Amino acid sequence: MTSHVEQQIQARIQAAAARRARQKQQRRELAQARRRGVAARHAAKLRRQQGDAR
């Protein structure tokens, strides 16, 4: 049988783990959006440069 204090500690540990997982997912999503944005800006730059060369 676990004590009340041990139960509270386990709840805090689980909450912290869930928070870390959520933050990791958010960082992953932001990094993906950043990569898409960089790729889009690069493609636009190349289109502009090719238009100037003609």
C-alpha positions in Angstrom: 0.0 0.0 0.0 1.4 3.4 -1.0 1.1 6.4 1.2 -0.6 9.6 0.3 2.7 11.4 -0.1 4.0 8.7 -2.5 0.8 9.0 -4.5 1.2 12.8 -4.8 4.8 12.3 -5.9 3.8 9.8 -8.5 1.1 12.2 -9.8 3.7 15.0 -10.1 6.1 12.7 -11.9 3.4 11.7 -14.4 2.3 15.3 -14.9 5.9 16.3 -15.5 6.4 13.5 -18.0 3.2 14.5 -19.9 4.4 18.1 -19.9 7.8 17.1 -21.3 6.1 15.0 -24.0 3.8 17.8 -25.0 6.7 20.3 -25.2 8.7 17.9 -27.3 5.8 17.5 -29.7 5.4 21.2 -29.9 9.1 21.7 -30.6 8.9 19.0 -33.3 5.9 20.7 -35.0 7.6 24.1 -34.8 10.8 22.8 -36.3 8.8 21.2 -39.2 6.9 24.4 -39.9 10.2 26.3 -39.8 11.8 23.9 -42.3 8.7 24.3 -44.6 9.0 28.1 -44.3 12.7 28.1 -45.1 12.1 25.8 -48.1 9.3 28.0 -49.4 11.4 31.2 -49.0 14.3 29.6 -50.8 12.1 28.4 -53.6 10.6 31.9 -53.9 14.1 33.4 -54.0 15.1 31.0 -56.8 12.0 31.9 -58.8 12.8 35.6 -58.5 16.5 35.0 -59.4 15.5 33.0 -62.5 13.0 35.6 -63.5 15.8 38.3 -63.4 18.2 36.1 -65.5 15.8 35.9 -68.4 
